[in-house]
Amino acid sequence: MYQLLPSEYAPYFNRYTSLVTLGPVPGVLAANGTVVANFFRSLPPALHGHRYAPGKWTIKDILQHLTDTERVMAYRALAAARGDANTELSLMDEDLYAAGTDTTNVSLEELLEEYQTVRQSTVQLFNRIPTLKLQQTCHVNGQNTTARAWGYIIAGHGLHHMNVIRGRYM
């Protein structure tokens, strides 16, 4: 039985972790990556550049956001697993990152290839973290978070955005 304790992450991230069926982190991430990629592939091309309101992200922007955020969260998991509990890691300003990229002339398939490459790297990272090291923490914005929690947060983040797309774009 797998359990993630509320003390392992900031309460904010419960919106992601509550969507995940817990299990070995590499397996959860591998299966989740397939689900997320298949979901984006199932979206009709007419939606790829759609914004549900002015100033909101397109479907392609959301996929780029998932990739960028996974890179940041995987680094946090690495920092925790390697015992870097003293470095204060910064928050990620998602709007700044979104403004720093342009998905207009990038196909959804190209974005999916990048997403899947990053996910494969994240799975490999978690394959190499010994079980005891999964409990080690890093410090982000005044909160300690375990390496293990970052894996589940990454998986839940994609599921969260799939729900947003279903509710606001379709």
C-alpha atoms as a printed R data frame, in Angstrom:
    type eleno elety resid chain resno       x      y       z
1   ATOM     1    CA   MET     A     1   0.000  0.000   0.000
2   ATOM     2    CA   TYR     A     2   1.417  3.367  -1.009
3   ATOM     3    CA   GLN     A     3   0.741  6.444   1.059
4   ATOM     4    CA   LEU     A     4   1.701 10.071   0.629
5   ATOM     5    CA   LEU     A     5   1.599 12.039   3.855
6   ATOM     6    CA   PRO     A     6   0.293 15.627   3.899
7   ATOM     7    CA   SER     A     7   3.538 16.621   5.646
8   ATOM     8    CA   GLU     A     8   5.525 15.669   2.513
9   ATOM     9    CA   TYR     A     9   4.386 18.663   0.452
10  ATOM    10    CA   ALA     A    10   2.696 22.058   0.599
11  ATOM    11    CA   PRO     A    11  -1.123 21.934   0.883
12  ATOM    12    CA   TYR     A    12  -1.392 23.771  -2.465
13  ATOM    13    CA   PHE     A    13  -0.207 20.631  -4.275
14  ATOM    14    CA   ASN     A    14  -3.076 18.509  -2.950
15  ATOM    15    CA   ARG     A    15  -5.024 19.680  -6.005
16  ATOM    16    CA   TYR     A    16  -2.576 17.521  -8.018
17  ATOM    17    CA   THR     A    17  -1.713 14.652  -5.677
18  ATOM    18    CA   SER     A    18  -5.394 13.932  -4.993
19  ATOM    19    CA   LEU     A    19  -5.821 13.007  -8.683
20  ATOM    20    CA   VAL     A    20  -3.080 10.340  -8.659
21  ATOM    21    CA   THR     A    21  -3.361  6.652  -7.849
22  ATOM    22    CA   LEU     A    22  -0.257  6.033  -5.778
23  ATOM    23    CA   GLY     A    23   2.255  3.320  -6.590
24  ATOM    24    CA   PRO     A    24   5.954  3.103  -7.452
25  ATOM    25    CA   VAL     A    25   6.796  6.577  -8.731
26  ATOM    26    CA   PRO     A    26   8.521  5.507 -11.982
27  ATOM    27    CA   GLY     A    27   5.547  3.336 -12.945
28  ATOM    28    CA   VAL     A    28   3.048  6.040 -12.031
29  ATOM    29    CA   LEU     A    29   4.947  8.579 -14.132
30  ATOM    30    CA   ALA     A    30   5.343  6.238 -17.128
31  ATOM    31    CA   ALA     A    31   1.643  5.321 -17.200
32  ATOM    32    CA   ASN     A    32   0.593  8.911 -16.564
33  ATOM    33    CA   GLY     A    33   2.793 10.204 -19.379
34  ATOM    34    CA   THR     A    34   1.028  7.875 -21.802
35  ATOM    35    CA   VAL     A    35  -2.396  9.014 -20.580
36  ATOM    36    CA   VAL     A    36  -1.486 12.693 -20.936
37  ATOM    37    CA   ALA     A    37   0.085 12.252 -24.391
38  ATOM    38    CA   ASN     A    38  -2.892 10.232 -25.641
39  ATOM    39    CA   PHE     A    39  -5.285 12.862 -24.323
40  ATOM    40    CA   PHE     A    40  -3.521 15.652 -26.220
41  ATOM    41    CA   ARG     A    41  -3.365 13.500 -29.365
42  ATOM    42    CA   SER     A    42  -7.132 12.964 -29.139
43  ATOM    43    CA   LEU     A    43  -7.883 16.694 -29.303
44  ATOM    44    CA   PRO     A    44  -9.094 17.904 -32.680
45  ATOM    45    CA   PRO     A    45  -6.585 20.131 -34.535
46  ATOM    46    CA   ALA     A    46  -9.101 22.992 -34.500
47  ATOM    47    CA   LEU     A    47  -8.617 23.201 -30.722
48  ATOM    48    CA   HIS     A    48  -4.803 23.255 -30.718
49  ATOM    49    CA   GLY     A    49  -4.591 27.056 -31.029
50  ATOM    50    CA   HIS     A    50  -7.874 27.782 -29.224
51  ATOM    51    CA   ARG     A    51  -8.092 30.063 -26.179
52  ATOM    52    CA   TYR     A    52 -11.287 29.823 -24.127
53  ATOM    53    CA   ALA     A    53 -10.947 33.518 -23.217
54  ATOM    54    CA   PRO     A    54  -8.659 36.426 -24.154
55  ATOM    55    CA   GLY     A    55  -5.271 36.151 -22.478
56  ATOM    56    CA   LYS     A    56  -5.684 32.446 -21.647
57  ATOM    57    CA   TRP     A    57  -3.317 29.783 -22.898
58  ATOM    58    CA   THR     A    58  -3.914 27.714 -26.003
59  ATOM    59    CA   ILE     A    59  -3.925 23.906 -25.857
60  ATOM    60    CA   LYS     A    60  -0.375 23.966 -27.245
61  ATOM    61    CA   ASP     A    61   0.622 26.515 -24.596
62  ATOM    62    CA   ILE     A    62  -0.705 24.191 -21.894
63  ATOM    63    CA   LEU     A    63   1.341 21.304 -23.244
64  ATOM    64    CA   GLN     A    64   4.470 23.492 -23.271
65  ATOM    65    CA   HIS     A    65   3.616 24.532 -19.704
66  ATOM    66    CA   LEU     A    66   3.437 20.878 -18.643
67  ATOM    67    CA   THR     A    67   6.869 20.249 -20.153
68  ATOM    68    CA   ASP     A    68   8.465 23.339 -18.618
69  ATOM    69    CA   THR     A    69   6.946 22.662 -15.206
70  ATOM    70    CA   GLU     A    70   8.036 19.036 -15.259
71  ATOM    71    CA   ARG     A    71  11.622 20.126 -15.872
72  ATOM    72    CA   VAL     A    72  11.474 22.423 -12.846
73  ATOM    73    CA   MET     A    73   9.761 19.864 -10.599
74  ATOM    74    CA   ALA     A    74  12.137 17.084 -11.654
75  ATOM    75    CA   TYR     A    75  15.049 19.333 -10.669
76  ATOM    76    CA   ARG     A    76  13.419 19.800  -7.276
77  ATOM    77    CA   ALA     A    77  13.083 16.019  -6.904
78  ATOM    78    CA   LEU     A    78  16.751 15.661  -7.839
79  ATOM    79    CA   ALA     A    79  17.779 18.275  -5.279
80  ATOM    80    CA   ALA     A    80  15.804 16.460  -2.578
81  ATOM    81    CA   ALA     A    81  17.095 13.017  -3.521
82  ATOM    82    CA   ARG     A    82  20.692 14.233  -3.527
83  ATOM    83    CA   GLY     A    83  20.293 15.724  -0.058
84  ATOM    84    CA   ASP     A    84  20.257 19.422  -0.965
85  ATOM    85    CA   ALA     A    85  17.951 20.419   1.881
86  ATOM    86    CA   ASN     A    86  19.687 23.731   2.612
87  ATOM    87    CA   THR     A    87  19.324 25.527  -0.709
88  ATOM    88    CA   GLU     A    88  16.152 27.604  -0.943
89  ATOM    89    CA   LEU     A    89  14.736 26.785  -4.383
90  ATOM    90    CA   SER     A    90  12.685 29.497  -6.034
91  ATOM    91    CA   LEU     A    91   9.113 29.439  -7.178
92  ATOM    92    CA   MET     A    92   8.346 29.132 -10.866
93  ATOM    93    CA   ASP     A    93   6.455 32.034 -12.384
94  ATOM    94    CA   GLU     A    94   4.344 30.098 -14.879
95  ATOM    95    CA   ASP     A    95   3.171 33.240 -16.656
96  ATOM    96    CA   LEU     A    96   6.754 34.418 -17.151
97  ATOM    97    CA   TYR     A    97   7.682 31.028 -18.612
98  ATOM    98    CA   ALA     A    98   4.605 31.043 -20.869
99  ATOM    99    CA   ALA     A    99   5.435 34.550 -22.091
100 ATOM   100    CA   GLY     A   100   8.977 33.386 -22.857
101 ATOM   101    CA   THR     A   101   7.909 30.830 -25.443
102 ATOM   102    CA   ASP     A   102   5.802 30.860 -28.592
103 ATOM   103    CA   THR     A   103   3.991 27.708 -29.686
104 ATOM   104    CA   THR     A   104   2.263 29.319 -32.657
105 ATOM   105    CA   ASN     A   105   4.474 27.727 -35.318
106 ATOM   106    CA   VAL     A   106   5.181 24.490 -33.455
107 ATOM   107    CA   SER     A   107   2.985 21.475 -34.152
108 ATOM   108    CA   LEU     A   108   1.252 19.593 -31.381
109 ATOM   109    CA   GLU     A   109   3.258 16.514 -32.395
110 ATOM   110    CA   GLU     A   110   6.542 18.407 -31.911
111 ATOM   111    CA   LEU     A   111   5.385 19.555 -28.486
112 ATOM   112    CA   LEU     A   112   4.335 16.007 -27.624
113 ATOM   113    CA   GLU     A   113   7.738 14.682 -28.658
114 ATOM   114    CA   GLU     A   114   9.403 17.161 -26.309
115 ATOM   115    CA   TYR     A   115   6.945 16.326 -23.507
116 ATOM   116    CA   GLN     A   116   7.537 12.596 -23.890
117 ATOM   117    CA   THR     A   117  11.323 13.055 -23.964
118 ATOM   118    CA   VAL     A   118  11.200 15.050 -20.735
119 ATOM   119    CA   ARG     A   119   8.864 12.475 -19.167
120 ATOM   120    CA   GLN     A   120  11.189  9.639 -20.132
121 ATOM   121    CA   SER     A   121  14.034 11.523 -18.460
122 ATOM   122    CA   THR     A   122  11.921 12.033 -15.325
123 ATOM   123    CA   VAL     A   123  11.055  8.318 -15.197
124 ATOM   124    CA   GLN     A   124  14.768  7.479 -15.487
125 ATOM   125    CA   LEU     A   125  15.562  9.918 -12.683
126 ATOM   126    CA   PHE     A   126  13.059  8.209 -10.376
127 ATOM   127    CA   ASN     A   127  14.282  4.757 -11.433
128 ATOM   128    CA   ARG     A   128  17.675  5.724 -10.019
129 ATOM   129    CA   ILE     A   129  16.516  7.209  -6.702
130 ATOM   130    CA   PRO     A   130  16.866  4.621  -3.912
131 ATOM   131    CA   THR     A   131  13.707  4.127  -1.818
132 ATOM   132    CA   LEU     A   132  15.188  5.749   1.295
133 ATOM   133    CA   LYS     A   133  16.246  8.819  -0.690
134 ATOM   134    CA   LEU     A   134  12.640  9.366  -1.831
135 ATOM   135    CA   GLN     A   135  11.900 10.609   1.701
136 ATOM   136    CA   GLN     A   136  14.556 13.324   1.584
137 ATOM   137    CA   THR     A   137  13.356 16.874   1.111
138 ATOM   138    CA   CYS     A   138  14.201 20.055  -0.700
139 ATOM   139    CA   HIS     A   139  13.094 23.511   0.367
140 ATOM   140    CA   VAL     A   140  10.837 25.576  -1.910
141 ATOM   141    CA   ASN     A   141   9.175 28.776  -0.767
142 ATOM   142    CA   GLY     A   142   9.441 27.934   2.907
143 ATOM   143    CA   GLN     A   143   8.088 24.387   2.525
144 ATOM   144    CA   ASN     A   144   9.932 21.078   2.606
145 ATOM   145    CA   THR     A   145   8.839 18.635  -0.079
146 ATOM   146    CA   THR     A   146  10.010 15.049  -0.504
147 ATOM   147    CA   ALA     A   147  11.456 13.729  -3.726
148 ATOM   148    CA   ARG     A   148   8.623 11.184  -3.797
149 ATOM   149    CA   ALA     A   149   5.976 13.895  -3.520
150 ATOM   150    CA   TRP     A   150   7.472 15.713  -6.523
151 ATOM   151    CA   GLY     A   151   6.913 12.587  -8.617
152 ATOM   152    CA   TYR     A   152   3.228 12.430  -7.693
153 ATOM   153    CA   ILE     A   153   2.836 16.197  -8.090
154 ATOM   154    CA   ILE     A   154   4.228 15.958 -11.634
155 ATOM   155    CA   ALA     A   155   1.736 13.209 -12.500
156 ATOM   156    CA   GLY     A   156  -1.197 15.063 -10.949
157 ATOM   157    CA   HIS     A   157  -0.286 18.328 -12.657
158 ATOM   158    CA   GLY     A   158  -0.936 16.791 -16.072
159 ATOM   159    CA   LEU     A   159  -4.252 15.310 -14.908
160 ATOM   160    CA   HIS     A   160  -5.276 18.685 -13.483
161 ATOM   161    CA   HIS     A   161  -4.709 20.396 -16.818
162 ATOM   162    CA   MET     A   162  -6.574 17.650 -18.668
163 ATOM   163    CA   ASN     A   163  -9.553 18.448 -16.426
164 ATOM   164    CA   VAL     A   164  -9.172 22.169 -17.168
165 ATOM   165    CA   ILE     A   165  -9.175 21.437 -20.908
166 ATOM   166    CA   ARG     A   166 -12.271 19.234 -20.604
167 ATOM   167    CA   GLY     A   167 -14.091 21.893 -18.600
168 ATOM   168    CA   ARG     A   168 -13.100 25.063 -20.422
169 ATOM   169    CA   TYR     A   169 -11.969 24.181 -23.945
170 ATOM   170    CA   MET     A   170 -14.362 21.458 -25.002
